[in-house]
Amino acid sequence: MLAVVYGCMGLIFLPFFALAGMLGAFAQHAQPNQAAPAALVGGLLLGMGIFFPIIYAAMGFILGIVSAALYNLVARWIGGFEVEVE
């Protein structure tokens, strides 16, 4: 569940990376003395925009496992929560 939620949150950033990549591709005419070609930087930003939701979902999955393990460890020490409903 957490991987899906983080993946959807990563999709929010996709248009921003795509826009930055497209603007970077056109920036090579503005500054001709750059170290890296602007088209290469623009392509990298587009690639990052595509892979960012995948990486974000994977990290959400890993952090979900770690946080669940920490919760179970701490709950074992202090007893956790007990709820009684009538």
PDB file of N, CA, C and O in Angstrom:
ATOM      1  N   MET A   1       0.819  -1.199   0.000  1.00  0.00           N
ATOM      2  CA  MET A   1       0.000   0.000   0.000  1.00  0.00           C
ATOM      3  C   MET A   1       0.861   1.261   0.000  1.00  0.00           C
ATOM      4  O   MET A   1       0.610   2.215  -0.735  1.00  0.00           O
ATOM      5  N   LEU A   2       1.875   1.228   0.844  1.00  0.00           N
ATOM      6  CA  LEU A   2       2.709   2.424   0.962  1.00  0.00           C
ATOM      7  C   LEU A   2       3.484   2.697  -0.329  1.00  0.00           C
ATOM      8  O   LEU A   2       3.709   3.855  -0.679  1.00  0.00           O
ATOM      9  N   ALA A   3       3.892   1.650  -1.033  1.00  0.00           N
ATOM     10  CA  ALA A   3       4.597   1.842  -2.297  1.00  0.00           C
ATOM     11  C   ALA A   3       3.686   2.497  -3.333  1.00  0.00           C
ATOM     12  O   ALA A   3       4.137   3.340  -4.108  1.00  0.00           O
ATOM     13  N   VAL A   4       2.415   2.119  -3.351  1.00  0.00           N
ATOM     14  CA  VAL A   4       1.473   2.718  -4.301  1.00  0.00           C
ATOM     15  C   VAL A   4       1.244   4.190  -3.964  1.00  0.00           C
ATOM     16  O   VAL A   4       1.190   5.035  -4.857  1.00  0.00           O
ATOM     17  N   VAL A   5       1.110   4.488  -2.681  1.00  0.00           N
ATOM     18  CA  VAL A   5       0.891   5.875  -2.263  1.00  0.00           C
ATOM     19  C   VAL A   5       2.101   6.733  -2.623  1.00  0.00           C
ATOM     20  O   VAL A   5       1.942   7.834  -3.150  1.00  0.00           O
ATOM     21  N   TYR A   6       3.298   6.243  -2.346  1.00  0.00           N
ATOM     22  CA  TYR A   6       4.499   7.001  -2.676  1.00  0.00           C
ATOM     23  C   TYR A   6       4.686   7.111  -4.186  1.00  0.00           C
ATOM     24  O   TYR A   6       5.166   8.134  -4.674  1.00  0.00           O
ATOM     25  N   GLY A   7       4.311   6.071  -4.930  1.00  0.00           N
ATOM     26  CA  GLY A   7       4.379   6.150  -6.381  1.00  0.00           C
ATOM     27  C   GLY A   7       3.453   7.211  -6.933  1.00  0.00           C
ATOM     28  O   GLY A   7       3.817   7.942  -7.853  1.00  0.00           O
ATOM     29  N   CYS A   8       2.246   7.299  -6.371  1.00  0.00           N
ATOM     30  CA  CYS A   8       1.308   8.347  -6.807  1.00  0.00           C
ATOM     31  C   CYS A   8       1.821   9.731  -6.433  1.00  0.00           C
ATOM     32  O   CYS A   8       1.632  10.689  -7.182  1.00  0.00           O
ATOM     33  N   MET A   9       2.468   9.836  -5.281  1.00  0.00           N
ATOM     34  CA  MET A   9       3.050  11.125  -4.910  1.00  0.00           C
ATOM     35  C   MET A   9       4.197  11.483  -5.849  1.00  0.00           C
ATOM     36  O   MET A   9       4.404  12.657  -6.154  1.00  0.00           O
ATOM     37  N   GLY A  10       4.939  10.483  -6.306  1.00  0.00           N
ATOM     38  CA  GLY A  10       6.008  10.733  -7.263  1.00  0.00           C
ATOM     39  C   GLY A  10       5.478  11.207  -8.602  1.00  0.00           C
ATOM     40  O   GLY A  10       6.157  11.955  -9.306  1.00  0.00           O
ATOM     41  N   LEU A  11       4.272  10.783  -8.965  1.00  0.00           N
ATOM     42  CA  LEU A  11       3.668  11.234 -10.220  1.00  0.00           C
ATOM     43  C   LEU A  11       3.337  12.721 -10.189  1.00  0.00           C
ATOM     44  O   LEU A  11       3.224  13.359 -11.236  1.00  0.00           O
ATOM     45  N   ILE A  12       3.181  13.269  -8.988  1.00  0.00           N
ATOM     46  CA  ILE A  12       2.909  14.703  -8.867  1.00  0.00           C
ATOM     47  C   ILE A  12       4.092  15.517  -9.384  1.00  0.00           C
ATOM     48  O   ILE A  12       3.905  16.586  -9.967  1.00  0.00           O
ATOM     49  N   PHE A  13       5.315  15.011  -9.172  1.00  0.00           N
ATOM     50  CA  PHE A  13       6.511  15.742  -9.586  1.00  0.00           C
ATOM     51  C   PHE A  13       6.848  15.535 -11.056  1.00  0.00           C
ATOM     52  O   PHE A  13       7.698  16.250 -11.587  1.00  0.00           O
ATOM     53  N   LEU A  14       6.218  14.590 -11.723  1.00  0.00           N
ATOM     54  CA  LEU A  14       6.525  14.281 -13.112  1.00  0.00           C
ATOM     55  C   LEU A  14       6.356  15.476 -14.050  1.00  0.00           C
ATOM     56  O   LEU A  14       7.248  15.713 -14.864  1.00  0.00           O
ATOM     57  N   PRO A  15       5.262  16.244 -13.985  1.00  0.00           N
ATOM     58  CA  PRO A  15       5.152  17.388 -14.908  1.00  0.00           C
ATOM     59  C   PRO A  15       6.227  18.460 -14.695  1.00  0.00           C
ATOM     60  O   PRO A  15       6.642  19.121 -15.646  1.00  0.00           O
ATOM     61  N   PHE A  16       6.671  18.627 -13.460  1.00  0.00           N
ATOM     62  CA  PHE A  16       7.695  19.631 -13.185  1.00  0.00           C
ATOM     63  C   PHE A  16       9.041  19.235 -13.793  1.00  0.00           C
ATOM     64  O   PHE A  16       9.741  20.074 -14.358  1.00  0.00           O
ATOM     65  N   PHE A  17       9.404  17.943 -13.673  1.00  0.00           N
ATOM     66  CA  PHE A  17      10.646  17.478 -14.287  1.00  0.00           C
ATOM     67  C   PHE A  17      10.545  17.523 -15.806  1.00  0.00           C
ATOM     68  O   PHE A  17      11.520  17.867 -16.475  1.00  0.00           O
ATOM     69  N   ALA A  18       9.390  17.184 -16.361  1.00  0.00           N
ATOM     70  CA  ALA A  18       9.214  17.228 -17.813  1.00  0.00           C
ATOM     71  C   ALA A  18       9.319  18.666 -18.324  1.00  0.00           C
ATOM     72  O   ALA A  18       9.943  18.916 -19.355  1.00  0.00           O
ATOM     73  N   LEU A  19       8.720  19.592 -17.616  1.00  0.00           N
ATOM     74  CA  LEU A  19       8.793  20.990 -18.013  1.00  0.00           C
ATOM     75  C   LEU A  19      10.231  21.510 -17.929  1.00  0.00           C
ATOM     76  O   LEU A  19      10.690  22.222 -18.822  1.00  0.00           O
ATOM     77  N   ALA A  20      10.932  21.155 -16.862  1.00  0.00           N
ATOM     78  CA  ALA A  20      12.320  21.582 -16.722  1.00  0.00           C
ATOM     79  C   ALA A  20      13.181  20.970 -17.819  1.00  0.00           C
ATOM     80  O   ALA A  20      14.093  21.622 -18.326  1.00  0.00           O
ATOM     81  N   GLY A  21      12.901  19.729 -18.187  1.00  0.00           N
ATOM     82  CA  GLY A  21      13.651  19.091 -19.257  1.00  0.00           C
ATOM     83  C   GLY A  21      13.415  19.750 -20.600  1.00  0.00           C
ATOM     84  O   GLY A  21      14.350  19.941 -21.377  1.00  0.00           O
ATOM     85  N   MET A  22      12.166  20.098 -20.876  1.00  0.00           N
ATOM     86  CA  MET A  22      11.869  20.769 -22.155  1.00  0.00           C
ATOM     87  C   MET A  22      12.480  22.163 -22.197  1.00  0.00           C
ATOM     88  O   MET A  22      12.995  22.579 -23.234  1.00  0.00           O
ATOM     89  N   LEU A  23      12.429  22.887 -21.089  1.00  0.00           N
ATOM     90  CA  LEU A  23      13.038  24.221 -21.059  1.00  0.00           C
ATOM     91  C   LEU A  23      14.557  24.131 -21.155  1.00  0.00           C
ATOM     92  O   LEU A  23      15.194  25.000 -21.750  1.00  0.00           O
ATOM     93  N   GLY A  24      15.136  23.090 -20.574  1.00  0.00           N
ATOM     94  CA  GLY A  24      16.584  22.914 -20.653  1.00  0.00           C
ATOM     95  C   GLY A  24      17.062  22.602 -22.050  1.00  0.00           C
ATOM     96  O   GLY A  24      18.179  22.964 -22.419  1.00  0.00           O
ATOM     97  N   ALA A  25      16.227  21.929 -22.843  1.00  0.00           N
ATOM     98  CA  ALA A  25      16.610  21.622 -24.216  1.00  0.00           C
ATOM     99  C   ALA A  25      16.686  22.884 -25.061  1.00  0.00           C
ATOM    100  O   ALA A  25      17.475  22.952 -26.004  1.00  0.00           O
ATOM    101  N   PHE A  26      15.881  23.877 -24.737  1.00  0.00           N
ATOM    102  CA  PHE A  26      15.897  25.126 -25.500  1.00  0.00           C
ATOM    103  C   PHE A  26      16.881  26.146 -24.937  1.00  0.00           C
ATOM    104  O   PHE A  26      17.071  27.205 -25.535  1.00  0.00           O
ATOM    105  N   ALA A  27      17.505  25.855 -23.811  1.00  0.00           N
ATOM    106  CA  ALA A  27      18.385  26.826 -23.163  1.00  0.00           C
ATOM    107  C   ALA A  27      19.769  26.870 -23.775  1.00  0.00           C
ATOM    108  O   ALA A  27      20.556  27.746 -23.419  1.00  0.00           O
ATOM    109  N   GLN A  28      20.101  25.959 -24.684  1.00  0.00           N
ATOM    110  CA  GLN A  28      21.458  25.953 -25.231  1.00  0.00           C
ATOM    111  C   GLN A  28      21.744  27.176 -26.088  1.00  0.00           C
ATOM    112  O   GLN A  28      22.904  27.545 -26.265  1.00  0.00           O
ATOM    113  N   HIS A  29      20.721  27.802 -26.614  1.00  0.00           N
ATOM    114  CA  HIS A  29      20.935  29.009 -27.413  1.00  0.00           C
ATOM    115  C   HIS A  29      21.117  30.241 -26.538  1.00  0.00           C
ATOM    116  O   HIS A  29      21.657  31.250 -26.991  1.00  0.00           O
ATOM    117  N   ALA A  30      20.673  30.168 -25.296  1.00  0.00           N
ATOM    118  CA  ALA A  30      20.785  31.319 -24.403  1.00  0.00           C
ATOM    119  C   ALA A  30      22.199  31.468 -23.864  1.00  0.00           C
ATOM    120  O   ALA A  30      22.689  32.589 -23.728  1.00  0.00           O
ATOM    121  N   GLN A  31      22.873  30.342 -23.549  1.00  0.00           N
ATOM    122  CA  GLN A  31      24.221  30.397 -22.993  1.00  0.00           C
ATOM    123  C   GLN A  31      25.109  29.436 -23.790  1.00  0.00           C
ATOM    124  O   GLN A  31      25.116  28.240 -23.495  1.00  0.00           O
ATOM    125  N   PRO A  32      25.836  29.904 -24.760  1.00  0.00           N
ATOM    126  CA  PRO A  32      26.609  28.992 -25.610  1.00  0.00           C
ATOM    127  C   PRO A  32      27.856  28.418 -24.941  1.00  0.00           C
ATOM    128  O   PRO A  32      28.364  27.404 -25.420  1.00  0.00           O
ATOM    129  N   ASN A  33      28.375  29.002 -23.868  1.00  0.00           N
ATOM    130  CA  ASN A  33      29.617  28.544 -23.239  1.00  0.00           C
ATOM    131  C   ASN A  33      29.343  27.699 -22.002  1.00  0.00           C
ATOM    132  O   ASN A  33      29.899  27.972 -20.939  1.00  0.00           O
ATOM    133  N   GLN A  34      28.517  26.703 -22.114  1.00  0.00           N
ATOM    134  CA  GLN A  34      28.222  25.825 -20.973  1.00  0.00           C
ATOM    135  C   GLN A  34      29.159  24.631 -20.986  1.00  0.00           C
ATOM    136  O   GLN A  34      29.707  24.274 -22.028  1.00  0.00           O
ATOM    137  N   ALA A  35      29.343  24.005 -19.806  1.00  0.00           N
ATOM    138  CA  ALA A  35      30.197  22.828 -19.709  1.00  0.00           C
ATOM    139  C   ALA A  35      29.531  21.619 -20.365  1.00  0.00           C
ATOM    140  O   ALA A  35      30.191  20.872 -21.087  1.00  0.00           O
ATOM    141  N   ALA A  36      28.247  21.418 -20.127  1.00  0.00           N
ATOM    142  CA  ALA A  36      27.509  20.304 -20.718  1.00  0.00           C
ATOM    143  C   ALA A  36      26.462  20.859 -21.676  1.00  0.00           C
ATOM    144  O   ALA A  36      25.881  21.912 -21.413  1.00  0.00           O
ATOM    145  N   PRO A  37      26.215  20.166 -22.781  1.00  0.00           N
ATOM    146  CA  PRO A  37      25.174  20.646 -23.694  1.00  0.00           C
ATOM    147  C   PRO A  37      23.809  20.659 -23.016  1.00  0.00           C
ATOM    148  O   PRO A  37      23.456  19.740 -22.276  1.00  0.00           O
ATOM    149  N   ALA A  38      23.067  21.693 -23.279  1.00  0.00           N
ATOM    150  CA  ALA A  38      21.771  21.845 -22.632  1.00  0.00           C
ATOM    151  C   ALA A  38      20.802  20.754 -23.061  1.00  0.00           C
ATOM    152  O   ALA A  38      19.930  20.377 -22.279  1.00  0.00           O
ATOM    153  N   ALA A  39      20.925  20.237 -24.273  1.00  0.00           N
ATOM    154  CA  ALA A  39      20.050  19.152 -24.717  1.00  0.00           C
ATOM    155  C   ALA A  39      20.299  17.894 -23.894  1.00  0.00           C
ATOM    156  O   ALA A  39      19.363  17.150 -23.600  1.00  0.00           O
ATOM    157  N   LEU A  40      21.553  17.649 -23.519  1.00  0.00           N
ATOM    158  CA  LEU A  40      21.873  16.490 -22.676  1.00  0.00           C
ATOM    159  C   LEU A  40      21.263  16.656 -21.293  1.00  0.00           C
ATOM    160  O   LEU A  40      20.691  15.712 -20.748  1.00  0.00           O
ATOM    161  N   VAL A  41      21.379  17.838 -20.728  1.00  0.00           N
ATOM    162  CA  VAL A  41      20.790  18.110 -19.420  1.00  0.00           C
ATOM    163  C   VAL A  41      19.272  18.004 -19.482  1.00  0.00           C
ATOM    164  O   VAL A  41      18.650  17.461 -18.569  1.00  0.00           O
ATOM    165  N   GLY A  42      18.679  18.514 -20.542  1.00  0.00           N
ATOM    166  CA  GLY A  42      17.237  18.403 -20.715  1.00  0.00           C
ATOM    167  C   GLY A  42      16.793  16.959 -20.829  1.00  0.00           C
ATOM    168  O   GLY A  42      15.777  16.575 -20.250  1.00  0.00           O
ATOM    169  N   GLY A  43      17.543  16.151 -21.570  1.00  0.00           N
ATOM    170  CA  GLY A  43      17.227  14.723 -21.678  1.00  0.00           C
ATOM    171  C   GLY A  43      17.357  13.999 -20.359  1.00  0.00           C
ATOM    172  O   GLY A  43      16.549  13.127 -20.042  1.00  0.00           O
ATOM    173  N   LEU A  44      18.370  14.353 -19.586  1.00  0.00           N
ATOM    174  CA  LEU A  44      18.521  13.740 -18.259  1.00  0.00           C
ATOM    175  C   LEU A  44      17.352  14.096 -17.349  1.00  0.00           C
ATOM    176  O   LEU A  44      16.871  13.248 -16.598  1.00  0.00           O
ATOM    177  N   LEU A  45      16.893  15.343 -17.410  1.00  0.00           N
ATOM    178  CA  LEU A  45      15.752  15.731 -16.592  1.00  0.00           C
ATOM    179  C   LEU A  45      14.485  15.006 -17.022  1.00  0.00           C
ATOM    180  O   LEU A  45      13.674  14.632 -16.175  1.00  0.00           O
ATOM    181  N   LEU A  46      14.301  14.801 -18.319  1.00  0.00           N
ATOM    182  CA  LEU A  46      13.145  14.033 -18.778  1.00  0.00           C
ATOM    183  C   LEU A  46      13.243  12.583 -18.308  1.00  0.00           C
ATOM    184  O   LEU A  46      12.247  11.993 -17.891  1.00  0.00           O
ATOM    185  N   GLY A  47      14.444  12.011 -18.378  1.00  0.00           N
ATOM    186  CA  GLY A  47      14.640  10.643 -17.880  1.00  0.00           C
ATOM    187  C   GLY A  47      14.394  10.538 -16.391  1.00  0.00           C
ATOM    188  O   GLY A  47      13.792   9.572 -15.922  1.00  0.00           O
ATOM    189  N   MET A  48      14.860  11.530 -15.643  1.00  0.00           N
ATOM    190  CA  MET A  48      14.601  11.534 -14.204  1.00  0.00           C
ATOM    191  C   MET A  48      13.115  11.653 -13.921  1.00  0.00           C
ATOM    192  O   MET A  48      12.605  11.035 -12.986  1.00  0.00           O
ATOM    193  N   GLY A  49      12.420  12.443 -14.720  1.00  0.00           N
ATOM    194  CA  GLY A  49      10.975  12.591 -14.532  1.00  0.00           C
ATOM    195  C   GLY A  49      10.237  11.291 -14.762  1.00  0.00           C
ATOM    196  O   GLY A  49       9.236  11.020 -14.100  1.00  0.00           O
ATOM    197  N   ILE A  50      10.720  10.481 -15.694  1.00  0.00           N
ATOM    198  CA  ILE A  50      10.070   9.197 -15.954  1.00  0.00           C
ATOM    199  C   ILE A  50      10.377   8.194 -14.851  1.00  0.00           C
ATOM    200  O   ILE A  50       9.481   7.479 -14.403  1.00  0.00           O
ATOM    201  N   PHE A  51      11.633   8.130 -14.405  1.00  0.00           N
ATOM    202  CA  PHE A  51      12.016   7.140 -13.414  1.00  0.00           C
ATOM    203  C   PHE A  51      11.782   7.580 -11.979  1.00  0.00           C
ATOM    204  O   PHE A  51      11.853   6.755 -11.068  1.00  0.00           O
ATOM    205  N   PHE A  52      11.506   8.848 -11.757  1.00  0.00           N
ATOM    206  CA  PHE A  52      11.316   9.348 -10.388  1.00  0.00           C
ATOM    207  C   PHE A  52      10.151   8.671  -9.662  1.00  0.00           C
ATOM    208  O   PHE A  52      10.322   8.290  -8.504  1.00  0.00           O
ATOM    209  N   PRO A  53       8.977   8.500 -10.278  1.00  0.00           N
ATOM    210  CA  PRO A  53       7.898   7.813  -9.551  1.00  0.00           C
ATOM    211  C   PRO A  53       8.237   6.361  -9.208  1.00  0.00           C
ATOM    212  O   PRO A  53       7.810   5.854  -8.171  1.00  0.00           O
ATOM    213  N   ILE A  54       8.997   5.697 -10.067  1.00  0.00           N
ATOM    214  CA  ILE A  54       9.381   4.313  -9.800  1.00  0.00           C
ATOM    215  C   ILE A  54      10.338   4.254  -8.614  1.00  0.00           C
ATOM    216  O   ILE A  54      10.172   3.431  -7.713  1.00  0.00           O
ATOM    217  N   ILE A  55      11.327   5.118  -8.620  1.00  0.00           N
ATOM    218  CA  ILE A  55      12.297   5.148  -7.522  1.00  0.00           C
ATOM    219  C   ILE A  55      11.613   5.580  -6.227  1.00  0.00           C
ATOM    220  O   ILE A  55      11.897   5.031  -5.163  1.00  0.00           O
ATOM    221  N   TYR A  56      10.726   6.546  -6.311  1.00  0.00           N
ATOM    222  CA  TYR A  56      10.010   7.027  -5.128  1.00  0.00           C
ATOM    223  C   TYR A  56       9.136   5.923  -4.533  1.00  0.00           C
ATOM    224  O   TYR A  56       9.046   5.793  -3.312  1.00  0.00           O
ATOM    225  N   ALA A  57       8.489   5.122  -5.395  1.00  0.00           N
ATOM    226  CA  ALA A  57       7.668   4.006  -4.915  1.00  0.00           C
ATOM    227  C   ALA A  57       8.535   2.940  -4.259  1.00  0.00           C
ATOM    228  O   ALA A  57       8.152   2.384  -3.230  1.00  0.00           O
ATOM    229  N   ALA A  58       9.686   2.648  -4.834  1.00  0.00           N
ATOM    230  CA  ALA A  58      10.591   1.655  -4.244  1.00  0.00           C
ATOM    231  C   ALA A  58      11.095   2.116  -2.879  1.00  0.00           C
ATOM    232  O   ALA A  58      11.160   1.326  -1.937  1.00  0.00           O
ATOM    233  N   MET A  59      11.450   3.391  -2.775  1.00  0.00           N
ATOM    234  CA  MET A  59      11.909   3.903  -1.485  1.00  0.00           C
ATOM    235  C   MET A  59      10.781   3.930  -0.463  1.00  0.00           C
ATOM    236  O   MET A  59      11.021   3.693   0.721  1.00  0.00           O
ATOM    237  N   GLY A  60       9.561   4.212  -0.894  1.00  0.00           N
ATOM    238  CA  GLY A  60       8.418   4.153   0.012  1.00  0.00           C
ATOM    239  C   GLY A  60       8.185   2.748   0.522  1.00  0.00           C
ATOM    240  O   GLY A  60       7.846   2.554   1.690  1.00  0.00           O
ATOM    241  N   PHE A  61       8.366   1.756  -0.356  1.00  0.00           N
ATOM    242  CA  PHE A  61       8.217   0.361   0.051  1.00  0.00           C
ATOM    243  C   PHE A  61       9.268  -0.022   1.084  1.00  0.00           C
ATOM    244  O   PHE A  61       8.950  -0.640   2.100  1.00  0.00           O
ATOM    245  N   ILE A  62      10.520   0.346   0.824  1.00  0.00           N
ATOM    246  CA  ILE A  62      11.610   0.011   1.750  1.00  0.00           C
ATOM    247  C   ILE A  62      11.417   0.729   3.087  1.00  0.00           C
ATOM    248  O   ILE A  62      11.586   0.118   4.142  1.00  0.00           O
ATOM    249  N   LEU A  63      11.066   2.013   3.057  1.00  0.00           N
ATOM    250  CA  LEU A  63      10.850   2.748   4.301  1.00  0.00           C
ATOM    251  C   LEU A  63       9.625   2.235   5.047  1.00  0.00           C
ATOM    252  O   LEU A  63       9.585   2.288   6.276  1.00  0.00           O
ATOM    253  N   GLY A  64       8.628   1.741   4.322  1.00  0.00           N
ATOM    254  CA  GLY A  64       7.468   1.126   4.973  1.00  0.00           C
ATOM    255  C   GLY A  64       7.849  -0.128   5.730  1.00  0.00           C
ATOM    256  O   GLY A  64       7.363  -0.358   6.837  1.00  0.00           O
ATOM    257  N   ILE A  65       8.718  -0.947   5.141  1.00  0.00           N
ATOM    258  CA  ILE A  65       9.191  -2.160   5.815  1.00  0.00           C
ATOM    259  C   ILE A  65       9.991  -1.799   7.065  1.00  0.00           C
ATOM    260  O   ILE A  65       9.803  -2.395   8.126  1.00  0.00           O
ATOM    261  N   VAL A  66      10.883  -0.823   6.931  1.00  0.00           N
ATOM    262  CA  VAL A  66      11.721  -0.423   8.069  1.00  0.00           C
ATOM    263  C   VAL A  66      10.867   0.166   9.192  1.00  0.00           C
ATOM    264  O   VAL A  66      11.072  -0.164  10.360  1.00  0.00           O
ATOM    265  N   SER A  67       9.911   1.037   8.851  1.00  0.00           N
ATOM    266  CA  SER A  67       9.085   1.644   9.895  1.00  0.00           C
ATOM    267  C   SER A  67       8.165   0.617  10.550  1.00  0.00           C
ATOM    268  O   SER A  67       7.900   0.719  11.747  1.00  0.00           O
ATOM    269  N   ALA A  68       7.672  -0.370   9.801  1.00  0.00           N
ATOM    270  CA  ALA A  68       6.848  -1.426  10.404  1.00  0.00           C
ATOM    271  C   ALA A  68       7.677  -2.285  11.350  1.00  0.00           C
ATOM    272  O   ALA A  68       7.200  -2.680  12.414  1.00  0.00           O
ATOM    273  N   ALA A  69       8.922  -2.576  10.963  1.00  0.00           N
ATOM    274  CA  ALA A  69       9.796  -3.361  11.838  1.00  0.00           C
ATOM    275  C   ALA A  69      10.119  -2.590  13.114  1.00  0.00           C
ATOM    276  O   ALA A  69      10.137  -3.169  14.200  1.00  0.00           O
ATOM    277  N   LEU A  70      10.376  -1.281  12.990  1.00  0.00           N
ATOM    278  CA  LEU A  70      10.642  -0.470  14.182  1.00  0.00           C
ATOM    279  C   LEU A  70       9.417  -0.394  15.090  1.00  0.00           C
ATOM    280  O   LEU A  70       9.544  -0.466  16.312  1.00  0.00           O
ATOM    281  N   TYR A  71       8.233  -0.251  14.499  1.00  0.00           N
ATOM    282  CA  TYR A  71       7.018  -0.213  15.302  1.00  0.00           C
ATOM    283  C   TYR A  71       6.826  -1.529  16.053  1.00  0.00           C
ATOM    284  O   TYR A  71       6.497  -1.525  17.240  1.00  0.00           O
ATOM    285  N   ASN A  72       7.029  -2.654  15.367  1.00  0.00           N
ATOM    286  CA  ASN A  72       6.865  -3.947  16.023  1.00  0.00           C
ATOM    287  C   ASN A  72       7.875  -4.137  17.144  1.00  0.00           C
ATOM    288  O   ASN A  72       7.552  -4.732  18.172  1.00  0.00           O
ATOM    289  N   LEU A  73       9.092  -3.640  16.961  1.00  0.00           N
ATOM    290  CA  LEU A  73      10.113  -3.747  18.000  1.00  0.00           C
ATOM    291  C   LEU A  73       9.734  -2.914  19.220  1.00  0.00           C
ATOM    292  O   LEU A  73       9.809  -3.396  20.351  1.00  0.00           O
ATOM    293  N   VAL A  74       9.330  -1.673  18.995  1.00  0.00           N
ATOM    294  CA  VAL A  74       8.955  -0.794  20.101  1.00  0.00           C
ATOM    295  C   VAL A  74       7.669  -1.277  20.766  1.00  0.00           C
ATOM    296  O   VAL A  74       7.545  -1.195  21.988  1.00  0.00           O
ATOM    297  N   ALA A  75       6.715  -1.777  19.991  1.00  0.00           N
ATOM    298  CA  ALA A  75       5.459  -2.271  20.552  1.00  0.00           C
ATOM    299  C   ALA A  75       5.703  -3.491  21.435  1.00  0.00           C
ATOM    300  O   ALA A  75       4.995  -3.695  22.421  1.00  0.00           O
ATOM    301  N   ARG A  76       6.698  -4.299  21.088  1.00  0.00           N
ATOM    302  CA  ARG A  76       7.044  -5.451  21.918  1.00  0.00           C
ATOM    303  C   ARG A  76       7.611  -4.999  23.262  1.00  0.00           C
ATOM    304  O   ARG A  76       7.375  -5.644  24.284  1.00  0.00           O
ATOM    305  N   TRP A  77       8.362  -3.885  23.265  1.00  0.00           N
ATOM    306  CA  TRP A  77       8.949  -3.395  24.500  1.00  0.00           C
ATOM    307  C   TRP A  77       7.929  -2.723  25.404  1.00  0.00           C
ATOM    308  O   TRP A  77       7.930  -2.961  26.612  1.00  0.00           O
ATOM    309  N   ILE A  78       7.056  -1.885  24.843  1.00  0.00           N
ATOM    310  CA  ILE A  78       6.139  -1.114  25.692  1.00  0.00           C
ATOM    311  C   ILE A  78       4.720  -1.658  25.693  1.00  0.00           C
ATOM    312  O   ILE A  78       3.871  -1.159  26.431  1.00  0.00           O
ATOM    313  N   GLY A  79       4.451  -2.663  24.887  1.00  0.00           N
ATOM    314  CA  GLY A  79       3.139  -3.294  24.942  1.00  0.00           C
ATOM    315  C   GLY A  79       2.174  -2.871  23.869  1.00  0.00           C
ATOM    316  O   GLY A  79       1.145  -3.526  23.700  1.00  0.00           O
ATOM    317  N   GLY A  80       2.443  -1.823  23.140  1.00  0.00           N
ATOM    318  CA  GLY A  80       1.555  -1.404  22.073  1.00  0.00           C
ATOM    319  C   GLY A  80       0.274  -0.790  22.600  1.00  0.00           C
ATOM    320  O   GLY A  80       0.217  -0.346  23.747  1.00  0.00           O
ATOM    321  N   PHE A  81      -0.746  -0.763  21.773  1.00  0.00           N
ATOM    322  CA  PHE A  81      -2.043  -0.179  22.127  1.00  0.00           C
ATOM    323  C   PHE A  81      -3.065  -1.286  22.236  1.00  0.00           C
ATOM    324  O   PHE A  81      -3.045  -2.247  21.466  1.00  0.00           O
ATOM    325  N   GLU A  82      -3.953  -1.145  23.192  1.00  0.00           N
ATOM    326  CA  GLU A  82      -5.058  -2.082  23.323  1.00  0.00           C
ATOM    327  C   GLU A  82      -6.350  -1.290  23.339  1.00  0.00           C
ATOM    328  O   GLU A  82      -6.515  -0.379  24.150  1.00  0.00           O
ATOM    329  N   VAL A  83      -7.257  -1.630  22.454  1.00  0.00           N
ATOM    330  CA  VAL A  83      -8.528  -0.922  22.334  1.00  0.00           C
ATOM    331  C   VAL A  83      -9.646  -1.914  22.580  1.00  0.00           C
ATOM    332  O   VAL A  83      -9.690  -2.981  21.968  1.00  0.00           O
ATOM    333  N   GLU A  84     -10.567  -1.550  23.497  1.00  0.00           N
ATOM    334  CA  GLU A  84     -11.728  -2.378  23.767  1.00  0.00           C
ATOM    335  C   GLU A  84     -12.974  -1.626  23.313  1.00  0.00           C
ATOM    336  O   GLU A  84     -13.197  -0.481  23.704  1.00  0.00           O
ATOM    337  N   VAL A  85     -13.774  -2.278  22.492  1.00  0.00           N
ATOM    338  CA  VAL A  85     -14.981  -1.667  21.952  1.00  0.00           C
ATOM    339  C   VAL A  85     -16.185  -2.474  22.424  1.00  0.00           C
ATOM    340  O   VAL A  85     -16.206  -3.699  22.301  1.00  0.00           O
ATOM    341  N   GLU A  86     -17.181  -1.786  22.962  1.00  0.00           N
ATOM    342  CA  GLU A  86     -18.401  -2.478  23.410  1.00  0.00           C
ATOM    343  C   GLU A  86     -19.516  -2.312  22.429  1.00  0.00           C
ATOM    344  O   GLU A  86     -20.612  -2.828  22.647  1.00  0.00           O
TER     345      GLU A  86
END
